[in-house]
Amino acid sequence: MTAFPISPEPFRIEPIFSPRIWGSRSLAPLFPEKTNLTEPLGEAWLTGVDCKMATGPFSGKSLGEAWREMPADWRGTRLSTVLDFPLLVKFIFPKDKLSIQVHPDDAYASLHEKAAGGHGKTEMWYIVSAEPGARLLAGLKPGVTKSKFLDALAHHSVEDLFQSHEAHAGDTFFIPAGTPHTIGPNMVICEVQEYSDLTYRVYDYDRVDNHGKPRELHIEKALEVIQFGSNQGNKIPPLSLNAPGRHAKLLCACRYFAAEWFESERRELPADPGHFQLLVVLSGGGNLEWPAGATGYKAGECWLLPASLDLAALYPSEPTTILRAYVPNLESLRECLNDAGISASAISQSVFA
């Protein structure tokens, strides 16, 4: 923690771009400077702990360093003692299929993956854009057993066992730990997840890396964590949060994260003392203002707003859409929705996981 008082203010986090065998050679329009690339980039990590702070009192430090040093009230009352930054947000840019993979849950990771942090990986995908025909696989068809899965792997027909989903801009998919999945080409995804990079690769379409070697598979571990017989990994409908002058949707809420989408000509961003919030700019540009200052924002950027920031507001100079992510108190969130006149049945049937 810092030993000197500092006033809370939003700060921008610089992304880290990761090469991937299935990635794209152009990340426009989110990152127009990333075109005609010499190697394909697959991911832009917006909140990796090695990402640098671009603005604010922690400018030049990594997010991991800033998290350890920032005042407790910046983190929020419910996160003041959390040692590690809790949310990983990224853009994914596939031009080929990702491997078929699965992520462990916290219980498994805490026992078997202590060296990798011991955290499982539950995630959600928001489809930022998608070309016609774009698809993804999430969850297995009813009746698929471990033996059927192994047989399909041996015969290179494992895709046939999956639930296949069309992907359209604005769709949201919730992928709990233990759900096998893959993302197809020709879409851009904003992923919000538990902070973990544990992935068990099951099938990789016989691809080889730059050295001509097949990428490592993790079939034994994957079979231990896949939730056979569980209908998980579905597309989930958003919950409208519309109010006069406001177009907003709750996309997903679970114990690890919540995500909202909104657009407006002008929007105030009231703080919640319990948690910080992340603003991911999906499109547009304009000014972000708070009581002690102002700065410009544009598409592709990620901003962290401290929990103790009294009030911030967006003043778009062009139509703006934002994905807002935070670590929720689910009971409080339910109460707020109920207070807003949204019924308990609507809540339970939509985004809460």
Backbone torsions as a table, in degrees:
resi	resn	phi	psi	omega
1	MET	NA	149.0	177.8
2	THR	-70.6	148.7	-179.5
3	ALA	-96.7	4.2	-177.2
4	PHE	-128.0	148.0	-178.6
5	PRO	-73.2	136.4	175.4
6	ILE	-135.3	145.3	179.8
7	SER	-80.7	138.8	-179.6
8	PRO	-67.9	140.0	176.2
9	GLU	-153.5	155.1	175.6
10	PRO	-65.4	148.7	171.1
11	PHE	-139.0	146.3	-177.5
12	ARG	-91.1	141.3	-179.4
13	ILE	-109.3	128.3	178.4
14	GLU	-76.5	133.2	179.4
15	PRO	-75.8	159.2	169.8
16	ILE	-114.7	128.8	-176.8
17	PHE	-100.2	132.7	-174.2
18	SER	-116.7	124.7	174.1
19	PRO	-64.2	141.5	175.4
20	ARG	-142.4	144.7	-177.7
21	ILE	-61.4	-26.7	-177.6
22	TRP	-100.7	8.4	-171.3
23	GLY	-80.6	-173.7	-174.4
24	SER	-110.6	156.0	175.8
25	ARG	-98.8	7.9	173.1
26	SER	-147.3	127.0	179.1
27	LEU	-108.0	13.5	175.8
28	ALA	-69.7	149.8	5.7
29	PRO	-89.6	-5.5	-178.9
30	LEU	-63.5	-39.9	179.9
31	PHE	-129.8	80.6	-174.0
32	PRO	-63.4	-19.5	177.3
33	GLU	-77.0	-13.2	-179.1
34	LYS	-100.2	72.9	177.5
35	THR	-131.1	160.7	-178.3
36	ASN	50.9	46.5	-176.2
37	LEU	-73.6	146.9	179.7
38	THR	-77.9	-22.7	174.8
39	GLU	-136.8	148.8	-177.6
40	PRO	-71.4	134.6	174.0
41	LEU	-103.8	133.9	-176.9
42	GLY	-106.4	-29.2	-174.2
43	GLU	-139.3	146.4	168.7
44	ALA	-118.9	107.5	179.0
45	TRP	-80.9	117.9	-176.8
46	LEU	-90.2	-26.1	-178.4
47	THR	-132.7	35.7	171.6
48	GLY	-65.4	146.6	-177.1
49	VAL	-66.4	-16.1	176.2
50	ASP	-92.1	-4.9	176.1
51	CYS	-64.1	143.9	-178.0
52	LYS	-91.2	147.5	173.1
53	MET	-78.8	124.9	-176.2
54	ALA	-91.2	-23.7	-177.5
55	THR	-140.8	172.0	173.8
56	GLY	85.0	-176.6	-173.9
57	PRO	-67.8	-16.7	179.0
58	PHE	-103.8	17.6	-177.8
59	SER	-53.4	132.6	-179.5
60	GLY	92.3	-17.7	177.4
61	LYS	-89.2	160.9	176.3
62	SER	-77.0	160.8	177.5
63	LEU	-61.0	-38.3	178.2
64	GLY	-61.1	-43.2	177.8
65	GLU	-65.6	-45.4	-178.9
66	ALA	-61.2	-40.7	-179.8
67	TRP	-60.7	-41.2	-179.7
68	ARG	-69.5	-29.5	-173.7
69	GLU	-96.6	-18.5	-172.9
70	MET	-72.2	151.5	179.5
71	PRO	-57.5	148.5	-177.6
72	ALA	-58.7	-35.5	-177.5
73	ASP	-74.1	-14.9	171.2
74	TRP	-70.5	-40.3	-179.9
75	ARG	-67.6	-41.8	-175.6
76	GLY	117.1	152.1	-174.3
77	THR	-61.0	-34.3	-178.8
78	ARG	-84.0	-8.1	-178.1
79	LEU	-119.3	7.4	-172.2
80	SER	-62.5	-28.8	-179.0
81	THR	-106.1	6.1	178.5
82	VAL	-73.1	123.1	-172.3
83	LEU	-76.6	-35.7	-174.9
84	ASP	-112.1	144.8	177.7
85	PHE	-58.2	130.7	-165.4
86	PRO	-90.2	-15.6	-172.4
87	LEU	-122.8	132.6	171.1
88	LEU	-112.0	121.9	178.3
89	VAL	-119.4	137.3	-177.3
90	LYS	-150.6	158.5	165.5
91	PHE	-99.6	144.0	177.6
92	ILE	-122.2	133.6	-173.6
93	PHE	-126.5	74.6	-176.5
94	PRO	-82.9	133.1	169.0
95	LYS	-111.9	-1.0	173.9
96	ASP	-145.6	171.2	178.3
97	LYS	-67.1	139.0	166.9
98	LEU	-71.8	164.7	173.7
99	SER	-61.6	154.7	168.8
100	ILE	-76.4	127.1	-167.8
101	GLN	-149.3	171.6	177.3
102	VAL	-151.7	154.0	179.5
103	HIS	-117.1	144.3	177.8
104	PRO	-76.6	163.4	173.6
105	ASP	-91.3	178.4	-176.1
106	ASP	-62.6	-40.1	-177.1
107	ALA	-61.6	-46.3	180.0
108	TYR	-67.5	-45.2	-176.8
109	ALA	-64.4	-36.4	-178.8
110	SER	-66.2	-26.5	179.2
111	LEU	-89.7	-38.6	-168.9
112	HIS	-111.9	-10.7	-174.5
113	GLU	-131.8	40.9	-178.7
114	LYS	-61.4	-37.8	-178.7
115	ALA	-65.5	-23.8	179.7
116	ALA	-96.9	13.2	177.4
117	GLY	108.2	-21.4	175.6
118	GLY	73.8	14.9	178.8
119	HIS	-106.3	137.6	173.2
120	GLY	-76.9	-172.1	-175.9
121	LYS	-141.1	101.4	167.2
122	THR	-103.4	140.1	-173.0
123	GLU	-144.6	166.3	171.2
124	MET	-135.4	151.8	178.2
125	TRP	-119.0	129.2	169.5
126	TYR	-109.5	124.3	-177.6
127	ILE	-81.3	107.3	-179.4
128	VAL	-73.6	-43.5	177.2
129	SER	-154.2	156.3	179.8
130	ALA	-156.7	135.8	175.3
131	GLU	-80.0	157.1	178.7
132	PRO	-54.4	135.6	179.0
133	GLY	88.2	-3.2	179.8
134	ALA	-64.0	138.4	-177.2
135	ARG	-141.1	160.9	173.2
136	LEU	-141.1	159.5	177.7
137	LEU	-112.8	129.1	-179.7
138	ALA	-148.9	113.1	179.2
139	GLY	86.8	153.2	-178.5
140	LEU	-93.6	154.9	175.6
141	LYS	-67.4	155.4	176.8
142	PRO	-57.7	140.4	176.0
143	GLY	90.3	-3.6	178.5
144	VAL	-75.4	123.6	178.8
145	THR	-107.8	172.3	178.7
146	LYS	-61.2	-40.7	-179.2
147	SER	-66.9	-39.4	176.9
148	LYS	-65.2	-37.9	-180.0
149	PHE	-64.5	-45.3	178.9
150	LEU	-63.4	-40.8	178.7
151	ASP	-63.3	-41.7	178.7
152	ALA	-65.8	-37.5	175.8
153	LEU	-60.2	-43.9	-178.8
154	ALA	-64.0	-29.3	-177.6
155	HIS	-102.6	11.4	177.5
156	HIS	56.6	35.7	-179.1
157	SER	-124.9	24.1	-172.6
158	VAL	-65.9	-27.7	178.4
159	GLU	-57.9	-30.0	-177.5
160	ASP	-65.5	-16.0	-177.2
161	LEU	-89.1	-3.9	-171.2
162	PHE	-98.1	155.5	166.6
163	GLN	-76.5	122.4	-178.5
164	SER	-103.4	134.0	-175.1
165	HIS	-126.8	133.8	167.8
166	GLU	-69.4	146.4	-179.9
167	ALA	-116.6	124.8	179.3
168	HIS	-126.2	149.5	177.2
169	ALA	-53.2	131.4	-179.6
170	GLY	96.7	-10.3	177.9
171	ASP	-73.2	151.6	174.6
172	THR	-128.1	135.3	176.9
173	PHE	-125.0	133.6	177.4
174	PHE	-103.0	126.4	-174.5
175	ILE	-122.2	89.4	177.9
176	PRO	-66.2	154.9	172.9
177	ALA	-52.5	142.3	-178.7
178	GLY	91.6	-2.0	-180.0
179	THR	-97.2	112.6	176.8
180	PRO	-69.1	148.2	-173.0
181	HIS	-165.4	166.5	165.2
182	THR	-156.0	156.4	178.3
183	ILE	-108.9	134.7	178.5
184	GLY	-87.1	178.7	-177.0
185	PRO	-79.1	170.6	168.5
186	ASN	68.4	43.3	171.9
187	MET	-150.4	164.5	172.3
188	VAL	-124.0	131.4	-175.5
189	ILE	-121.2	140.1	166.0
190	CYS	-104.0	118.8	-176.5
191	GLU	-107.3	132.5	173.3
192	VAL	-118.1	132.8	-173.0
193	GLN	-154.0	164.5	163.6
194	GLU	-52.7	147.7	179.6
195	TYR	-77.9	96.6	179.6
196	SER	-160.8	147.7	176.1
197	ASP	-121.5	29.3	-179.5
198	LEU	-83.6	116.0	179.5
199	THR	-133.4	128.5	175.3
200	TYR	-104.7	110.4	-176.9
201	ARG	-82.5	128.0	-175.5
202	VAL	-103.5	-41.5	-175.9
203	TYR	-150.6	136.3	-173.0
204	ASP	-130.4	22.5	173.3
205	TYR	58.5	30.7	176.8
206	ASP	58.4	28.0	177.8
207	ARG	-77.4	158.6	176.2
208	VAL	-124.7	157.2	-179.8
209	ASP	-85.3	-170.5	-177.6
210	ASN	-64.9	-15.7	178.9
211	HIS	-99.9	8.1	178.0
212	GLY	78.9	14.0	-179.3
213	LYS	-106.9	143.2	175.7
214	PRO	-62.5	143.9	176.7
215	ARG	-71.3	151.0	-175.3
216	GLU	-64.4	138.5	172.8
217	LEU	-106.0	159.2	-176.7
218	HIS	-134.2	51.8	-169.7
219	ILE	-64.2	-41.9	-176.9
220	GLU	-62.1	-47.2	178.0
221	LYS	-66.1	-39.4	-179.7
222	ALA	-59.5	-43.3	-178.8
223	LEU	-66.0	-26.1	178.1
224	GLU	-73.9	-25.8	-174.1
225	VAL	-108.2	-16.4	179.1
226	ILE	-62.8	132.4	179.9
227	GLN	-88.8	78.7	177.5
228	PHE	-64.0	139.0	179.5
229	GLY	82.8	2.6	179.7
230	SER	-107.3	130.1	-179.0
231	ASN	-88.2	83.5	-177.1
232	GLN	-120.7	167.9	175.6
233	GLY	84.6	41.0	-175.6
234	ASN	-98.4	158.6	167.4
235	LYS	-69.4	136.6	-178.2
236	ILE	-121.6	139.3	-179.6
237	PRO	-76.6	144.5	177.2
238	PRO	-75.4	161.0	178.0
239	LEU	-109.6	118.2	-176.2
240	SER	-66.3	131.2	175.1
241	LEU	-115.8	24.4	-173.8
242	ASN	-62.2	142.7	174.3
243	ALA	-146.0	168.9	179.7
244	PRO	-52.7	127.0	179.3
245	GLY	73.9	15.1	-174.4
246	ARG	-142.9	130.5	175.3
247	HIS	-120.9	107.7	-173.4
248	ALA	-144.6	154.6	179.3
249	LYS	-141.6	138.3	167.7
250	LEU	-86.2	119.3	-175.0
251	LEU	-86.8	-42.2	-174.4
252	CYS	-164.6	147.8	175.3
253	ALA	-147.7	125.8	175.0
254	CYS	-142.4	-177.2	-174.7
255	ARG	-65.4	-21.8	-175.3
256	TYR	-93.7	-32.6	-175.2
257	PHE	-159.8	160.6	166.9
258	ALA	-133.0	151.0	-179.5
259	ALA	-139.5	134.9	176.4
260	GLU	-123.6	155.5	173.7
261	TRP	-121.4	138.2	175.5
262	PHE	-151.8	158.4	171.7
263	GLU	-143.0	149.3	176.5
264	SER	-171.5	161.4	175.1
265	GLU	-71.0	-35.7	175.5
266	ARG	-150.0	138.6	-177.9
267	ARG	-144.5	127.4	171.3
268	GLU	-81.3	148.4	-176.5
269	LEU	-123.3	75.6	-178.1
270	PRO	-62.7	144.0	-178.0
271	ALA	-80.4	156.4	168.8
272	ASP	-116.7	118.4	-176.4
273	PRO	-62.8	-13.4	-178.8
274	GLY	-79.6	-22.2	-173.8
275	HIS	-157.0	151.7	168.4
276	PHE	-74.4	171.5	175.0
277	GLN	-135.5	147.8	176.2
278	LEU	-108.4	133.1	175.1
279	LEU	-113.0	117.0	176.9
280	VAL	-105.4	117.5	-177.0
281	VAL	-83.3	111.2	-179.2
282	LEU	-84.9	-32.2	178.3
283	SER	-160.4	158.7	174.1
284	GLY	93.9	-168.2	-179.0
285	GLY	-172.9	166.9	-179.3
286	GLY	159.4	-147.3	-178.4
287	ASN	-117.6	142.2	170.4
288	LEU	-109.8	121.6	-174.7
289	GLU	-123.7	150.2	176.4
290	TRP	-146.0	170.9	-171.3
291	PRO	-54.4	-30.1	-174.9
292	ALA	-106.9	5.6	-177.7
293	GLY	178.7	-174.0	-179.6
294	ALA	-158.5	156.2	177.7
295	THR	-157.9	161.6	176.4
296	GLY	-84.0	157.7	173.4
297	TYR	-136.3	159.0	178.2
298	LYS	-151.4	169.8	-177.6
299	ALA	-59.4	145.0	179.0
300	GLY	91.9	-10.5	-176.7
301	GLU	-87.8	154.6	173.8
302	CYS	-125.8	128.1	-178.9
303	TRP	-119.1	138.6	172.5
304	LEU	-103.2	125.3	177.0
305	LEU	-107.2	117.4	-179.6
306	PRO	-59.3	151.3	178.9
307	ALA	-63.8	-26.8	-176.6
308	SER	-92.2	5.6	177.1
309	LEU	-73.8	115.8	-171.5
310	ASP	-57.1	-47.9	-176.5
311	LEU	-162.3	134.4	172.2
312	ALA	-131.5	160.6	-178.6
313	ALA	-148.7	147.8	175.0
314	LEU	-99.2	134.8	174.6
315	TYR	-124.1	88.4	-174.7
316	PRO	-67.5	140.3	169.0
317	SER	-96.7	-10.9	173.5
318	GLU	-149.7	159.1	-176.2
319	PRO	-51.7	131.9	-171.7
320	THR	-125.3	137.4	170.6
321	THR	-125.2	141.5	-173.3
322	ILE	-131.9	140.2	164.7
323	LEU	-104.8	123.2	-178.3
324	ARG	-108.1	125.3	-178.5
325	ALA	-124.2	145.9	180.0
326	TYR	-162.2	169.3	176.6
327	VAL	-97.1	112.3	-169.6
328	PRO	-90.0	159.9	157.6
329	ASN	-96.2	105.6	-170.3
330	LEU	-61.1	-38.1	-179.0
331	GLU	-65.8	-42.7	178.3
332	SER	-64.3	-38.1	179.2
333	LEU	-64.7	-41.9	177.0
334	ARG	-61.4	-42.6	-179.5
335	GLU	-63.4	-40.5	178.4
336	CYS	-63.0	-40.8	179.5
337	LEU	-67.6	-40.4	176.7
338	ASN	-62.3	-41.7	178.3
339	ASP	-62.7	-27.6	179.1
340	ALA	-84.3	3.1	177.0
341	GLY	89.1	12.6	177.7
342	ILE	-91.5	125.4	-171.7
343	SER	-71.8	154.9	178.3
344	ALA	-61.5	-36.1	-180.0
345	SER	-67.4	-38.1	177.3
346	ALA	-64.6	-38.4	179.4
347	ILE	-65.4	-50.1	-174.4
348	SER	-67.2	-27.1	-177.2
349	GLN	-90.1	0.3	-175.1
350	SER	-116.3	-98.7	-161.5
351	VAL	-100.3	-11.5	-176.5
352	PHE	-75.9	129.6	-177.1
353	ALA	-121.8	NA	NA
